């Protein structure tokens, strides 16, 4: 992350979100020493998904834009669900998106000692007490937004007794669920978050960093704000569900702070997408049940899944900029994300020929044994990408869909008696065909006009159809995986009366084998990206080997889903 000069959005004419305006105002007023210091605080209990990308871009992006710093802090307060695997994947995903935290990698567990001491201080000040009731009873006593809660029978427990019990909780004398530590605030508060929230619970699972040191672990609401304070965070940016928690966040800071410095919590809307599930719990279920191949399955909304599918970090950042940050919860159309990657790949990917459902064409008047090279532009959007040559010969493959024996009106591809141009090569005319015993066309016979090679004097002769192709002799074999949306309903998370699994799209993956590609692709390596002309954008999958290329479809050239569902 670059810590350069502060950018004035008024000068650059960049759109300013309400969050950015808050930051501009705070900097102008000299709050917290006129600095900006943010943090991205993921829980290491799963892989990051596209929803997290919005927070990453905001946390790191605002710090970067205004010459500040952004910390990476793992909220590792629940050892039951956490794993080092998730930590490693999170760091990889953030770097892939284009951000870095330099030497500022922290963990909530770094502060377990300070948090424990703060809890002890609250007990001594009669601001916290040990409650012997189980969690479900405590929850039932919370009341409603219009009715005050019921005070625990242990609320008047002395500080001395609570302190003794809390220390023994951490020594492992009591079983999980038998005691908790609660803040003593206000059981009649209109904000239910302030009704004596639980701040510590007993967990006897070894922690991935601290081992068996601790038997009590802080709740998120207790750890989060304090960790912000310990790190000198100025702007704690989080999603809207934490808006109701802000008074509690501020209350803890009030008990902790010793001077004018305090972090400011600001909330924004989550990133939700149509045809997508964002729940880490449900995504984990899909992985564990084998409904997807893993966290990085290209149908998953995880960043590693999107990366494997062929999405670029630039496209995701552009998408996040496009949807912006507001205070209104909404579901964004996944087509916007697909549009973003389509636009980005259009500029940066070379065009190549690949035939997914090959049909053999024999050009009967082309000399047997002859091969010539035709030149093709790699990317008309970027001249610096140059050109390439591919071999042309008597026998070629075209797409089966590009031939019809009895075509309808306005079918401008190949059919008996019709002409098409082979892109970069010649105009050919269908003169016959061959069928198998079942009546399926297995070979198309054509003639070519040798005067119509692209770039020749008669090359401008007009025909209505242009096809991609590959030479039979020179084609390489490939497997192509056609990925589509994982769910077939717009809002799978909103179907509360049915199991979300019932809405899985049975056509979310189609595997095509025996595909044919131009020989230049033999050198392609995992994550290399291409536009298969007339077909879409594709990426080399990590399952590829030297002997077998596998391509994943990233996105089609057009939004065909919208057309299908009109």
ROTORRO-378952 format. One record per residue (C-alpha): x, y, z. Coordinates in pm, whole numbers. Each point is the difference from the previous one (the first is absolute). Example, Ala and Ser with C-alpha at 12.3 -4.5 7.8 and 13.67 -1.06 7.14 Angstrom:
2
mardo px->1230 | py->-450 | pz->780 $
mardo px->137 | py->344 | pz->-66 $
***
This chain:
566
mardo px->0 | py->0 | pz->0 $
mardo px->134 | py->340 | pz->-97 $
mardo px->-8 | py->271 | pz->260 $
mardo px->25 | py->294 | pz->-234 $
mardo px->-154 | py->344 | pz->-10 $
mardo px->-359 | py->44 | pz->94 $
mardo px->-227 | py->11 | pz->-303 $
mardo px->-257 | py->277 | pz->-10 $
mardo px->-314 | py->-155 | pz->-153 $
mardo px->-129 | py->349 | pz->-79 $
mardo px->297 | py->46 | pz->-234 $
mardo px->-15 | py->-346 | pz->-157 $
mardo px->-380 | py->19 | pz->-44 $
mardo px->-35 | py->-346 | pz->153 $
mardo px->-339 | py->-92 | pz->149 $
mardo px->3 | py->17 | pz->377 $
mardo px->-196 | py->-244 | pz->217 $
mardo px->-144 | py->105 | pz->334 $
mardo px->281 | py->-194 | pz->170 $
mardo px->265 | py->180 | pz->-196 $
mardo px->-165 | py->333 | pz->85 $
mardo px->18 | py->-89 | pz->370 $
mardo px->371 | py->-71 | pz->-41 $
mardo px->57 | py->327 | pz->-189 $
mardo px->-179 | py->193 | pz->274 $
mardo px->187 | py->-177 | pz->282 $
mardo px->335 | py->70 | pz->-167 $
mardo px->-94 | py->364 | pz->-56 $
mardo px->-93 | py->37 | pz->368 $
mardo px->325 | py->-164 | pz->110 $
mardo px->-171 | py->-279 | pz->192 $
mardo px->235 | py->-264 | pz->142 $
mardo px->301 | py->204 | pz->-103 $
mardo px->-125 | py->47 | pz->-356 $
mardo px->75 | py->-357 | pz->-97 $
mardo px->-192 | py->-292 | pz->-150 $
mardo px->63 | py->-354 | pz->118 $
mardo px->-240 | py->-277 | pz->-98 $
mardo px->-3 | py->-377 | pz->42 $
mardo px->-140 | py->-307 | pz->-173 $
mardo px->-100 | py->-251 | pz->273 $
mardo px->-103 | py->-337 | pz->-149 $
mardo px->-90 | py->-302 | pz->208 $
mardo px->226 | py->-292 | pz->-102 $
mardo px->-294 | py->-240 | pz->-17 $
mardo px->-40 | py->-27 | pz->-376 $
mardo px->116 | py->131 | pz->-334 $
mardo px->-62 | py->358 | pz->-106 $
mardo px->-278 | py->58 | pz->-252 $
mardo px->-104 | py->282 | pz->-233 $
mardo px->-184 | py->168 | pz->289 $
mardo px->327 | py->38 | pz->189 $
mardo px->157 | py->161 | pz->-307 $
mardo px->-221 | py->304 | pz->56 $
mardo px->136 | py->45 | pz->352 $
mardo px->359 | py->-66 | pz->-110 $
mardo px->-21 | py->261 | pz->-275 $
mardo px->-149 | py->252 | pz->243 $
mardo px->235 | py->-61 | pz->293 $
mardo px->321 | py->-13 | pz->-202 $
mardo px->-120 | py->238 | pz->-270 $
mardo px->-90 | py->289 | pz->232 $
mardo px->328 | py->-31 | pz->189 $
mardo px->191 | py->-11 | pz->-326 $
mardo px->-186 | py->295 | pz->-151 $
mardo px->49 | py->227 | pz->301 $
mardo px->357 | py->-87 | pz->89 $
mardo px->-85 | py->-215 | pz->299 $
mardo px->48 | py->-359 | pz->114 $
mardo px->-214 | py->-312 | pz->5 $
mardo px->59 | py->-293 | pz->234 $
mardo px->-85 | py->-361 | pz->-63 $
mardo px->-137 | py->-139 | pz->325 $
mardo px->-135 | py->-351 | pz->35 $
mardo px->-296 | py->-18 | pz->237 $
mardo px->107 | py->-335 | pz->146 $
mardo px->-218 | py->-6 | pz->312 $
mardo px->-174 | py->-334 | pz->-64 $
mardo px->250 | py->-288 | pz->-23 $
mardo px->-280 | py->-250 | pz->-72 $
mardo px->-49 | py->128 | pz->-357 $
mardo px->341 | py->138 | pz->-92 $
mardo px->281 | py->-149 | pz->-205 $
mardo px->344 | py->106 | pz->-126 $
mardo px->-114 | py->-108 | pz->-348 $
mardo px->-247 | py->288 | pz->1 $
mardo px->261 | py->249 | pz->117 $
mardo px->232 | py->-92 | pz->-286 $
mardo px->-279 | py->19 | pz->-257 $
mardo px->-118 | py->340 | pz->128 $
mardo px->347 | py->148 | pz->-35 $
mardo px->36 | py->-140 | pz->-351 $
mardo px->-338 | py->141 | pz->-105 $
mardo px->71 | py->350 | pz->132 $
mardo px->333 | py->14 | pz->-181 $
mardo px->-164 | py->-131 | pz->-316 $
mardo px->-252 | py->285 | pz->16 $
mardo px->294 | py->241 | pz->-5 $
mardo px->38 | py->106 | pz->363 $
mardo px->264 | py->-47 | pz->268 $
mardo px->21 | py->63 | pz->373 $
mardo px->382 | py->30 | pz->13 $
mardo px->110 | py->-106 | pz->351 $
mardo px->-339 | py->63 | pz->160 $
mardo px->-131 | py->-355 | pz->38 $
mardo px->-180 | py->-38 | pz->330 $
mardo px->-227 | py->-246 | pz->177 $
mardo px->-266 | py->55 | pz->262 $
mardo px->191 | py->-268 | pz->192 $
mardo px->293 | py->246 | pz->20 $
mardo px->-217 | py->194 | pz->244 $
mardo px->-146 | py->-282 | pz->209 $
mardo px->206 | py->113 | pz->299 $
mardo px->-106 | py->365 | pz->-34 $
mardo px->-362 | py->-97 | pz->-56 $
mardo px->1 | py->-224 | pz->307 $
mardo px->149 | py->280 | pz->208 $
mardo px->-265 | py->240 | pz->-130 $
mardo px->-271 | py->-251 | pz->95 $
mardo px->150 | py->-26 | pz->350 $
mardo px->-1 | py->380 | pz->23 $
mardo px->-369 | py->9 | pz->-96 $
mardo px->-78 | py->-256 | pz->270 $
mardo px->190 | py->204 | pz->261 $
mardo px->-194 | py->312 | pz->-106 $
mardo px->-330 | py->-190 | pz->34 $
mardo px->-53 | py->25 | pz->-376 $
mardo px->8 | py->-376 | pz->-59 $
mardo px->-115 | py->-312 | pz->185 $
mardo px->7 | py->-378 | pz->-34 $
mardo px->-338 | py->-154 | pz->-84 $
mardo px->-62 | py->-368 | pz->76 $
mardo px->-300 | py->-29 | pz->-229 $
mardo px->19 | py->-184 | pz->-331 $
mardo px->1 | py->205 | pz->-319 $
mardo px->-358 | py->-89 | pz->-100 $
mardo px->-135 | py->126 | pz->334 $
mardo px->198 | py->321 | pz->-32 $
mardo px->-138 | py->47 | pz->-349 $
mardo px->-359 | py->-51 | pz->123 $
mardo px->52 | py->275 | pz->258 $
mardo px->104 | py->258 | pz->-259 $
mardo px->-359 | py->120 | pz->-52 $
mardo px->-116 | py->165 | pz->-323 $
mardo px->71 | py->336 | pz->-166 $
mardo px->-309 | py->138 | pz->176 $
mardo px->28 | py->-193 | pz->329 $
mardo px->296 | py->22 | pz->241 $
mardo px->202 | py->-308 | pz->81 $
mardo px->-4 | py->-196 | pz->323 $
mardo px->301 | py->41 | pz->223 $
mardo px->204 | py->-312 | pz->67 $
mardo px->-12 | py->-127 | pz->360 $
mardo px->382 | py->28 | pz->-13 $
mardo px->3 | py->365 | pz->-108 $
mardo px->63 | py->120 | pz->355 $
mardo px->283 | py->-248 | pz->52 $
mardo px->292 | py->172 | pz->168 $
mardo px->308 | py->100 | pz->-191 $
mardo px->212 | py->-221 | pz->225 $
mardo px->-209 | py->-311 | pz->-69 $
mardo px->-19 | py->72 | pz->-375 $
mardo px->375 | py->55 | pz->-15 $
mardo px->66 | py->-330 | pz->178 $
mardo px->-237 | py->-188 | pz->-230 $
mardo px->140 | py->163 | pz->-314 $
mardo px->352 | py->-99 | pz->93 $
mardo px->-114 | py->-356 | pz->69 $
mardo px->-187 | py->-7 | pz->-331 $
mardo px->331 | py->66 | pz->-169 $
mardo px->171 | py->-269 | pz->204 $
mardo px->-239 | py->-257 | pz->-144 $
mardo px->-191 | py->-80 | pz->319 $
mardo px->-340 | py->31 | pz->-169 $
mardo px->-152 | py->-164 | pz->-304 $
mardo px->-93 | py->179 | pz->-319 $
mardo px->-337 | py->171 | pz->17 $
mardo px->-20 | py->5 | pz->380 $
mardo px->116 | py->360 | pz->52 $
mardo px->52 | py->316 | pz->-201 $
mardo px->125 | py->348 | pz->70 $
mardo px->-247 | py->279 | pz->-77 $
mardo px->37 | py->376 | pz->-16 $
mardo px->-223 | py->180 | pz->251 $
mardo px->-161 | py->278 | pz->-207 $
mardo px->-378 | py->46 | pz->-22 $
mardo px->-263 | py->-273 | pz->-21 $
mardo px->-264 | py->263 | pz->-89 $
mardo px->194 | py->154 | pz->-289 $
mardo px->-204 | py->40 | pz->-320 $
mardo px->304 | py->-147 | pz->-179 $
mardo px->-1 | py->-369 | pz->89 $
mardo px->373 | py->-23 | pz->-68 $
mardo px->50 | py->205 | pz->318 $
mardo px->-194 | py->-239 | pz->222 $
mardo px->294 | py->-152 | pz->185 $
mardo px->168 | py->-168 | pz->-299 $
mardo px->214 | py->-310 | pz->45 $
mardo px->366 | py->98 | pz->-38 $
mardo px->180 | py->-326 | pz->90 $
mardo px->-89 | py->-368 | pz->-27 $
mardo px->175 | py->-326 | pz->89 $
mardo px->156 | py->-192 | pz->-291 $
mardo px->231 | py->-293 | pz->71 $
mardo px->128 | py->-47 | pz->-354 $
mardo px->369 | py->61 | pz->-67 $
mardo px->68 | py->319 | pz->-191 $
mardo px->210 | py->-7 | pz->-320 $
mardo px->235 | py->266 | pz->141 $
mardo px->-34 | py->1 | pz->378 $
mardo px->-51 | py->-372 | pz->55 $
mardo px->-146 | py->-86 | pz->342 $
mardo px->85 | py->334 | pz->161 $
mardo px->-358 | py->125 | pz->9 $
mardo px->-322 | py->-166 | pz->103 $
mardo px->-210 | py->315 | pz->-41 $
mardo px->-33 | py->190 | pz->-326 $
mardo px->-140 | py->347 | pz->-70 $
mardo px->-312 | py->53 | pz->-206 $
mardo px->28 | py->195 | pz->-323 $
mardo px->-168 | py->312 | pz->139 $
mardo px->245 | py->11 | pz->286 $
mardo px->316 | py->-73 | pz->-197 $
mardo px->-65 | py->199 | pz->-314 $
mardo px->-9 | py->357 | pz->120 $
mardo px->275 | py->-52 | pz->254 $
mardo px->232 | py->-147 | pz->-263 $
mardo px->-79 | py->305 | pz->-214 $
mardo px->98 | py->220 | pz->293 $
mardo px->322 | py->-189 | pz->74 $
mardo px->108 | py->34 | pz->-364 $
mardo px->-81 | py->369 | pz->-33 $
mardo px->-273 | py->-56 | pz->-259 $
mardo px->-178 | py->322 | pz->-98 $
mardo px->-281 | py->-131 | pz->-219 $
mardo px->-158 | py->-338 | pz->73 $
mardo px->-196 | py->-77 | pz->-318 $
mardo px->-250 | py->-283 | pz->28 $
mardo px->-326 | py->-123 | pz->-152 $
mardo px->-347 | py->118 | pz->94 $
mardo px->-87 | py->-283 | pz->238 $
mardo px->246 | py->154 | pz->243 $
mardo px->-174 | py->339 | pz->3 $
mardo px->-211 | py->-105 | pz->298 $
mardo px->322 | py->-110 | pz->174 $
mardo px->161 | py->344 | pz->-30 $
mardo px->-123 | py->131 | pz->339 $
mardo px->157 | py->-306 | pz->163 $
mardo px->320 | py->54 | pz->-199 $
mardo px->12 | py->358 | pz->126 $
mardo px->-86 | py->-99 | pz->359 $
mardo px->298 | py->-235 | pz->22 $
mardo px->228 | py->265 | pz->-154 $
mardo px->-127 | py->248 | pz->262 $
mardo px->105 | py->-237 | pz->277 $
mardo px->339 | py->-61 | pz->-159 $
mardo px->123 | py->331 | pz->-143 $
mardo px->239 | py->227 | pz->187 $
mardo px->12 | py->302 | pz->-233 $
mardo px->-184 | py->163 | pz->-293 $
mardo px->83 | py->-276 | pz->-248 $
mardo px->-282 | py->-235 | pz->-93 $
mardo px->-77 | py->-210 | pz->-307 $
mardo px->-317 | py->79 | pz->-195 $
mardo px->-226 | py->-282 | pz->-118 $
mardo px->-172 | py->60 | pz->-334 $
mardo px->-237 | py->-251 | pz->-160 $
mardo px->-74 | py->-74 | pz->-365 $
mardo px->-216 | py->-245 | pz->-194 $
mardo px->112 | py->-354 | pz->-62 $
mardo px->70 | py->-132 | pz->-347 $
mardo px->-277 | py->-239 | pz->-101 $
mardo px->-29 | py->-159 | pz->-344 $
mardo px->-282 | py->-166 | pz->-186 $
mardo px->30 | py->-377 | pz->-57 $
mardo px->265 | py->-8 | pz->274 $
mardo px->28 | py->-122 | pz->359 $
mardo px->231 | py->197 | pz->232 $
mardo px->-41 | py->-196 | pz->324 $
mardo px->337 | py->-153 | pz->92 $
mardo px->-183 | py->-271 | pz->195 $
mardo px->-202 | py->-105 | pz->-304 $
mardo px->299 | py->27 | pz->-231 $
mardo px->186 | py->-231 | pz->237 $
mardo px->-292 | py->-244 | pz->-17 $
mardo px->20 | py->-5 | pz->-380 $
mardo px->371 | py->-82 | pz->26 $
mardo px->-41 | py->-266 | pz->269 $
mardo px->-291 | py->-166 | pz->-182 $
mardo px->194 | py->-16 | pz->-326 $
mardo px->-251 | py->213 | pz->-189 $
mardo px->296 | py->205 | pz->-121 $
mardo px->361 | py->-111 | pz->-46 $
mardo px->133 | py->224 | pz->278 $
mardo px->22 | py->358 | pz->122 $
mardo px->165 | py->91 | pz->-331 $
mardo px->-266 | py->-159 | pz->-219 $
mardo px->-51 | py->256 | pz->-282 $
mardo px->-373 | py->12 | pz->78 $
mardo px->64 | py->120 | pz->355 $
mardo px->-14 | py->372 | pz->86 $
mardo px->331 | py->-36 | pz->185 $
mardo px->289 | py->214 | pz->-121 $
mardo px->208 | py->-312 | pz->-64 $
mardo px->-293 | py->-145 | pz->-199 $
mardo px->-35 | py->317 | pz->-207 $
mardo px->377 | py->5 | pz->-56 $
mardo px->-6 | py->-360 | pz->-123 $
mardo px->-293 | py->80 | pz->-226 $
mardo px->202 | py->276 | pz->-166 $
mardo px->-116 | py->317 | pz->171 $
mardo px->260 | py->271 | pz->32 $
mardo px->61 | py->208 | pz->311 $
mardo px->-51 | py->312 | pz->-213 $
mardo px->-348 | py->-115 | pz->-101 $
mardo px->-102 | py->-59 | pz->361 $
mardo px->133 | py->337 | pz->114 $
mardo px->-182 | py->168 | pz->-291 $
mardo px->-318 | py->-181 | pz->95 $
mardo px->26 | py->118 | pz->360 $
mardo px->52 | py->357 | pz->-122 $
mardo px->-302 | py->-37 | pz->-227 $
mardo px->-247 | py->-105 | pz->273 $
mardo px->137 | py->244 | pz->258 $
mardo px->-70 | py->32 | pz->373 $
mardo px->-334 | py->103 | pz->147 $
mardo px->-216 | py->-48 | pz->310 $
mardo px->-263 | py->-197 | pz->-194 $
mardo px->9 | py->-379 | pz->-14 $
mardo px->-56 | py->-131 | pz->-351 $
mardo px->70 | py->-296 | pz->-223 $
mardo px->227 | py->82 | pz->-291 $
mardo px->-56 | py->-169 | pz->-332 $
mardo px->279 | py->-251 | pz->-62 $
mardo px->-9 | py->118 | pz->-361 $
mardo px->181 | py->315 | pz->117 $
mardo px->288 | py->-213 | pz->126 $
mardo px->3 | py->-196 | pz->-326 $
mardo px->-4 | py->327 | pz->-192 $
mardo px->301 | py->122 | pz->198 $
mardo px->210 | py->-307 | pz->-77 $
mardo px->-115 | py->-1 | pz->-363 $
mardo px->114 | py->360 | pz->-42 $
mardo px->335 | py->-66 | pz->165 $
mardo px->77 | py->-321 | pz->-189 $
mardo px->-96 | py->163 | pz->-329 $
mardo px->294 | py->236 | pz->43 $
mardo px->261 | py->-244 | pz->124 $
mardo px->-58 | py->-345 | pz->-154 $
mardo px->132 | py->-133 | pz->-332 $
mardo px->-254 | py->-134 | pz->-248 $
mardo px->45 | py->-365 | pz->-92 $
mardo px->-190 | py->-272 | pz->-186 $
mardo px->-154 | py->-293 | pz->182 $
mardo px->-274 | py->-232 | pz->-123 $
mardo px->-204 | py->-146 | pz->286 $
mardo px->-227 | py->-235 | pz->-198 $
mardo px->208 | py->-86 | pz->-307 $
mardo px->-140 | py->-88 | pz->-341 $
mardo px->247 | py->-98 | pz->-270 $
mardo px->9 | py->200 | pz->-323 $
mardo px->192 | py->-125 | pz->-306 $
mardo px->90 | py->264 | pz->-260 $
mardo px->2 | py->-224 | pz->-305 $
mardo px->179 | py->234 | pz->-243 $
mardo px->275 | py->95 | pz->246 $
mardo px->328 | py->-180 | pz->-77 $
mardo px->55 | py->-313 | pz->209 $
mardo px->301 | py->23 | pz->231 $
mardo px->19 | py->379 | pz->-30 $
mardo px->22 | py->217 | pz->310 $
mardo px->19 | py->376 | pz->9 $
mardo px->14 | py->248 | pz->285 $
mardo px->-256 | py->273 | pz->41 $
mardo px->59 | py->308 | pz->211 $
mardo px->-248 | py->112 | pz->263 $
mardo px->-7 | py->302 | pz->230 $
mardo px->28 | py->-97 | pz->366 $
mardo px->-214 | py->279 | pz->138 $
mardo px->-153 | py->283 | pz->-206 $
mardo px->-39 | py->200 | pz->324 $
mardo px->376 | py->-2 | pz->61 $
mardo px->236 | py->25 | pz->-297 $
mardo px->300 | py->-64 | pz->224 $
mardo px->-108 | py->-364 | pz->31 $
mardo px->96 | py->-50 | pz->-363 $
mardo px->-106 | py->-292 | pz->-216 $
mardo px->53 | py->-373 | pz->-37 $
mardo px->-10 | py->-260 | pz->-274 $
mardo px->-198 | py->-319 | pz->3 $
mardo px->6 | py->-286 | pz->-253 $
mardo px->-270 | py->-51 | pz->-261 $
mardo px->-47 | py->-327 | pz->-186 $
mardo px->-239 | py->-205 | pz->-210 $
mardo px->-187 | py->-139 | pz->301 $
mardo px->-129 | py->225 | pz->273 $
mardo px->-241 | py->-7 | pz->293 $
mardo px->-289 | py->238 | pz->44 $
mardo px->-271 | py->13 | pz->269 $
mardo px->-287 | py->-241 | pz->-56 $
mardo px->-238 | py->291 | pz->63 $
mardo px->155 | py->182 | pz->-295 $
mardo px->-146 | py->-252 | pz->-247 $
mardo px->-361 | py->-89 | pz->-77 $
mardo px->-121 | py->-230 | pz->-273 $
mardo px->-338 | py->171 | pz->-15 $
mardo px->55 | py->348 | pz->135 $
mardo px->-276 | py->243 | pz->96 $
mardo px->-35 | py->344 | pz->-155 $
mardo px->284 | py->238 | pz->93 $
mardo px->242 | py->-281 | pz->89 $
mardo px->325 | py->160 | pz->-109 $
mardo px->238 | py->-280 | pz->71 $
mardo px->85 | py->-314 | pz->-201 $
mardo px->-266 | py->-201 | pz->-182 $
mardo px->-26 | py->-182 | pz->-335 $
mardo px->64 | py->252 | pz->-278 $
mardo px->87 | py->281 | pz->242 $
mardo px->328 | py->186 | pz->39 $
mardo px->179 | py->117 | pz->315 $
mardo px->335 | py->156 | pz->72 $
mardo px->249 | py->-187 | pz->214 $
mardo px->144 | py->276 | pz->215 $
mardo px->350 | py->96 | pz->-114 $
mardo px->-14 | py->-249 | pz->-289 $
mardo px->-235 | py->-65 | pz->-293 $
mardo px->-361 | py->-2 | pz->-107 $
mardo px->-135 | py->-354 | pz->-26 $
mardo px->-321 | py->-141 | pz->-150 $
mardo px->-180 | py->-315 | pz->117 $
mardo px->-32 | py->-253 | pz->-280 $
mardo px->-100 | py->-313 | pz->190 $
mardo px->3 | py->-193 | pz->325 $
mardo px->44 | py->-345 | pz->150 $
mardo px->-217 | py->-168 | pz->262 $
mardo px->39 | py->-296 | pz->232 $
mardo px->-244 | py->-291 | pz->23 $
mardo px->-221 | py->201 | pz->239 $
mardo px->-34 | py->288 | pz->-240 $
mardo px->234 | py->236 | pz->186 $
mardo px->220 | py->227 | pz->-209 $
mardo px->362 | py->-101 | pz->64 $
mardo px->179 | py->182 | pz->-282 $
mardo px->-67 | py->303 | pz->-216 $
mardo px->144 | py->31 | pz->-351 $
mardo px->93 | py->344 | pz->-128 $
mardo px->195 | py->181 | pz->-267 $
mardo px->202 | py->314 | pz->53 $
mardo px->68 | py->306 | pz->-211 $
mardo px->380 | py->45 | pz->-4 $
mardo px->-37 | py->368 | pz->-94 $
mardo px->-178 | py->86 | pz->322 $
mardo px->272 | py->-48 | pz->258 $
mardo px->-13 | py->276 | pz->258 $
mardo px->217 | py->286 | pz->-121 $
mardo px->-12 | py->-108 | pz->-367 $
mardo px->-156 | py->199 | pz->-285 $
mardo px->-339 | py->-170 | pz->20 $
mardo px->-3 | py->-33 | pz->375 $
mardo px->-262 | py->272 | pz->26 $
mardo px->-262 | py->-213 | pz->-176 $
mardo px->-295 | py->10 | pz->237 $
mardo px->-156 | py->-300 | pz->167 $
mardo px->-227 | py->25 | pz->301 $
mardo px->160 | py->-259 | pz->226 $
mardo px->350 | py->-26 | pz->150 $
mardo px->103 | py->-313 | pz->190 $
mardo px->289 | py->-93 | pz->226 $
mardo px->181 | py->-327 | pz->-72 $
mardo px->308 | py->-210 | pz->73 $
mardo px->207 | py->-223 | pz->-224 $
mardo px->-69 | py->-370 | pz->61 $
mardo px->364 | py->-95 | pz->-41 $
mardo px->129 | py->266 | pz->239 $
mardo px->-277 | py->22 | pz->260 $
mardo px->69 | py->-82 | pz->363 $
mardo px->-249 | py->-178 | pz->222 $
mardo px->-154 | py->174 | pz->298 $
mardo px->-267 | py->-40 | pz->263 $
mardo px->-231 | py->296 | pz->51 $
mardo px->-209 | py->56 | pz->312 $
mardo px->-301 | py->220 | pz->-59 $
mardo px->-88 | py->161 | pz->332 $
mardo px->-324 | py->177 | pz->68 $
mardo px->-176 | py->142 | pz->304 $
mardo px->-4 | py->-232 | pz->298 $
mardo px->-364 | py->73 | pz->87 $
mardo px->-299 | py->27 | pz->-231 $
mardo px->-195 | py->248 | pz->210 $
mardo px->80 | py->368 | pz->43 $
mardo px->1 | py->-3 | pz->379 $
mardo px->90 | py->-346 | pz->134 $
mardo px->70 | py->143 | pz->345 $
mardo px->-351 | py->149 | pz->10 $
mardo px->-180 | py->-333 | pz->-45 $
mardo px->-63 | py->-48 | pz->371 $
mardo px->-258 | py->-279 | pz->-30 $
mardo px->213 | py->-230 | pz->-213 $
mardo px->343 | py->-156 | pz->19 $
mardo px->237 | py->218 | pz->-202 $
mardo px->140 | py->-317 | pz->-157 $
mardo px->-326 | py->-38 | pz->-193 $
mardo px->95 | py->304 | pz->-202 $
mardo px->338 | py->-123 | pz->-119 $
mardo px->26 | py->32 | pz->-377 $
mardo px->39 | py->-352 | pz->-150 $
mardo px->160 | py->158 | pz->-308 $
mardo px->258 | py->204 | pz->189 $
mardo px->278 | py->-215 | pz->-150 $
mardo px->21 | py->-171 | pz->-337 $
mardo px->323 | py->-178 | pz->-93 $
mardo px->94 | py->-22 | pz->-369 $
mardo px->274 | py->-243 | pz->-102 $
mardo px->159 | py->-37 | pz->-340 $
mardo px->5 | py->373 | pz->-61 $
mardo px->252 | py->126 | pz->-255 $
mardo px->222 | py->307 | pz->37 $
mardo px->257 | py->178 | pz->-210 $
mardo px->359 | py->-122 | pz->60 $
mardo px->119 | py->327 | pz->162 $
mardo px->-198 | py->-99 | pz->312 $
mardo px->227 | py->-296 | pz->64 $
mardo px->222 | py->235 | pz->202 $
mardo px->-285 | py->134 | pz->215 $
mardo px->41 | py->-26 | pz->377 $
mardo px->-245 | py->12 | pz->294 $
mardo px->-180 | py->334 | pz->38 $
mardo px->94 | py->109 | pz->-354 $
mardo px->-303 | py->175 | pz->-148 $
mardo px->-132 | py->10 | pz->-356 $
mardo px->-296 | py->100 | pz->-205 $
mardo px->-118 | py->-296 | pz->-201 $
mardo px->-130 | py->190 | pz->-299 $
mardo px->-378 | py->1 | pz->-34 $
mardo px->-31 | py->-208 | pz->320 $
mardo px->109 | py->189 | pz->309 $
mardo px->284 | py->46 | pz->245 $
mardo px->187 | py->-301 | pz->134 $
mardo px->274 | py->-71 | pz->252 $
mardo px->241 | py->-291 | pz->30 $
mardo px->-99 | py->-208 | pz->304 $
mardo px->242 | py->-112 | pz->270 $
mardo px->-92 | py->-364 | pz->-77 $
mardo px->175 | py->32 | pz->-337 $
mardo px->308 | py->-210 | pz->-70 $
mardo px->263 | py->0 | pz->-272 $
mardo px->-197 | py->-277 | pz->-168 $
mardo px->-347 | py->140 | pz->48 $
mardo px->-117 | py->360 | pz->-12 $
mardo px->-317 | py->95 | pz->190 $
mardo px->-175 | py->333 | pz->-54 $
mardo px->-262 | py->158 | pz->222 $
mardo px->-257 | py->233 | pz->-149 $
mardo px->21 | py->326 | pz->188 $
mardo px->-289 | py->174 | pz->-170 $
mardo px->-168 | py->5 | pz->-339 $
mardo px->41 | py->283 | pz->-248 $
mardo px->-355 | py->110 | pz->77 $
mardo px->-244 | py->-41 | pz->288 $
mardo px->-194 | py->-299 | pz->-133 $
mardo px->-158 | py->-71 | pz->341 $
mardo px->-206 | py->320 | pz->-14 $
mardo px->-134 | py->-94 | pz->-343 $
mardo px->-91 | py->-352 | pz->117 $
mardo px->-192 | py->129 | pz->301 $
mardo px->-206 | py->275 | pz->-165 $
***
